[in-house]
Amino acid sequence: MKRLISWNVNGLRACVGKGFLDFVREIDADAICLQETKLLEGQIHLELPAYHQYWNYEERRGYSGTAIFTREEPLTVSYGLGIEEHDHEGRVITLEYQNWYLVTCYTPNSKNELARLPYRMEWEDAFRAYLKGLEETKPVIFCGDLNVAHREIDLKNPQSNHKNAGFTDEERGKFSALLTAGFVDTFRYFYPDQKDIYSWWSYRFRARERNAGWRIDYFCVSQCLTDKLVSAAIHTEVTGSDHCPVELCVEE
């Protein structure tokens, strides 16, 4: 069995100062996928001898970025979607293993007043096509901060947030398109009706204390892997970021 973790750390250097390395040791995962590392190359060095480290850096300081730490060395590694307009922000890493691909993704935020929603729509189509292209070779496990709460059950205040970034009809529709294309939201696979479990809380208005959150961090898999799924979890008890880690356990 493989234990996989995904976590938007919202600045890895800050998260390291809040117990990140203790979490890595305690969780003892086979792979840890990170989003929003906010690093340029050379800004951090982590002593993690049990893990191979793969980094995709944003070209701007203090923005975006992804990483994967994995015990098992992959067959191949690739960065980005292979589309120049989408590959300057360090948002995607793909590791190939014998039985599947593992992809970490930090989906672009549509921003205030939905300033980046048109670009987000282009990204969504490109990312879905990328995943389906991988799937022609072998199944896919993808994870990350996908910056969307899919259903009303996935955030505390759906009515007041309708049409806000992360809960627009357009963004939710693109996530539905991912599922229609043959992928499974693993948390909902195990817990289709579970309420009040979130993975992100605003730093404002004591949102985490009140559990006024959003579930925007996911593990999704190709439908053919559903018989390999063991468990899914959201580690709401883990602090260090405005997001918490999410987990998937899967048989090989």
Backbone hydrogen bonds, N-H to C=O, Kabsch-Sander energy under -0.5 kcal/mol:
donor,donor_aa,acceptor,acceptor_aa,energy
2,K,250,V,-3.1
4,L,2,K,-0.6
4,L,248,L,-3.0
5,I,31,A,-2.3
6,S,246,V,-2.6
7,W,33,C,-2.5
9,V,7,W,-0.9
9,V,35,Q,-1.8
10,N,35,Q,-0.6
11,G,36,E,-2.9
12,L,37,T,-2.0
15,C,11,G,-2.2
16,V,12,L,-2.7
17,G,13,R,-1.3
18,K,15,C,-1.5
19,G,16,V,-1.3
20,F,15,C,-1.7
23,F,19,G,-2.1
24,V,20,F,-2.3
25,R,21,L,-2.1
26,E,22,D,-2.4
27,I,23,F,-2.9
28,D,24,V,-1.4
30,D,3,R,-2.5
31,A,3,R,-1.4
32,I,69,F,-2.8
33,C,5,I,-3.2
34,L,67,A,-3.3
35,Q,7,W,-1.9
36,E,65,G,-1.2
37,T,65,G,-1.4
38,K,64,S,-3.2
43,Q,40,L,-2.0
48,L,46,L,-1.3
51,Y,48,L,-2.2
52,H,70,T,-3.2
54,Y,68,I,-2.3
56,N,66,T,-2.7
58,E,39,L,-0.7
59,E,88,H,-1.6
63,Y,60,R,-0.7
65,G,89,E,-1.3
66,T,56,N,-2.2
67,A,34,L,-1.7
68,I,54,Y,-2.5
69,F,32,I,-2.6
70,T,52,H,-2.4
71,R,30,D,-2.7
73,E,71,R,-0.5
75,L,96,E,-3.2
76,T,96,E,-0.8
78,S,94,T,-2.3
80,G,92,V,-2.4
86,H,83,I,-2.0
87,D,83,I,-0.7
87,D,84,E,-1.3
93,I,104,T,-1.7
94,T,78,S,-2.7
95,L,102,L,-3.0
96,E,76,T,-2.4
97,Y,95,L,-0.5
97,Y,100,W,-2.7
101,Y,139,P,-2.3
102,L,95,L,-3.0
103,V,141,I,-2.7
104,T,93,I,-2.4
105,C,143,C,-2.1
106,Y,91,R,-1.9
107,T,105,C,-0.6
107,T,145,D,-2.2
114,L,111,K,-1.8
115,A,112,N,-1.5
116,R,110,S,-2.8
117,L,110,S,-0.5
117,L,114,L,-1.5
120,R,116,R,-2.6
121,M,117,L,-2.3
122,E,118,P,-1.6
123,W,119,Y,-2.7
124,E,120,R,-2.6
125,D,121,M,-1.8
126,A,122,E,-2.2
127,F,123,W,-3.2
128,R,124,E,-2.4
129,A,125,D,-2.1
130,Y,126,A,-2.2
131,L,127,F,-2.5
132,K,128,R,-2.3
133,G,129,A,-1.9
134,L,130,Y,-2.1
135,E,131,L,-2.2
136,E,132,K,-0.7
136,E,133,G,-0.8
137,T,134,L,-2.3
138,K,134,L,-1.8
141,I,101,Y,-2.8
142,F,220,C,-2.8
143,C,103,V,-2.4
144,G,218,Y,-1.9
145,D,105,C,-0.8
146,L,144,G,-1.0
146,L,216,I,-2.0
147,N,216,I,-0.7
149,A,166,G,-2.7
150,H,148,V,-0.7
154,D,151,R,-2.2
155,L,152,E,-1.3
156,K,213,G,-2.4
161,N,157,N,-1.2
162,H,158,P,-0.9
162,H,159,Q,-0.8
163,K,167,F,-1.2
164,N,161,N,-2.7
167,F,164,N,-2.6
172,R,168,T,-2.4
173,G,169,D,-2.2
174,K,170,E,-1.7
175,F,171,E,-1.8
176,S,172,R,-2.3
177,A,173,G,-2.0
178,L,174,K,-1.6
179,L,175,F,-2.0
180,T,176,S,-2.7
181,A,177,A,-1.8
182,G,179,L,-1.6
183,F,178,L,-1.2
184,V,221,V,-2.5
186,T,184,V,-0.9
186,T,219,F,-2.3
189,Y,185,D,-1.7
190,F,186,T,-1.7
191,Y,187,F,-2.7
194,Q,191,Y,-1.0
198,Y,196,D,-0.6
199,S,214,W,-2.5
200,W,214,W,-2.0
201,W,242,D,-2.2
202,S,212,A,-0.5
207,A,204,R,-1.6
208,R,202,S,-0.5
210,R,206,R,-2.0
211,N,208,R,-0.9
212,A,207,A,-3.0
213,G,211,N,-1.3
214,W,200,W,-2.5
215,R,154,D,-3.2
216,I,214,W,-0.9
218,Y,144,G,-2.4
220,C,142,F,-3.3
221,V,184,V,-1.6
222,S,140,V,-2.0
223,Q,182,G,-2.2
225,L,222,S,-2.4
226,T,223,Q,-1.7
228,K,225,L,-2.2
229,L,225,L,-0.5
229,L,226,T,-1.0
230,V,249,C,-2.9
231,S,249,C,-1.5
233,A,247,E,-1.9
235,H,245,P,-2.7
236,T,234,I,-1.8
238,V,235,H,-1.8
239,T,237,E,-0.5
243,H,8,N,-0.5
244,C,199,S,-2.0
246,V,6,S,-2.8
247,E,233,A,-3.1
248,L,4,L,-2.3
249,C,231,S,-2.7
250,V,2,K,-2.2
251,E,228,K,-3.1
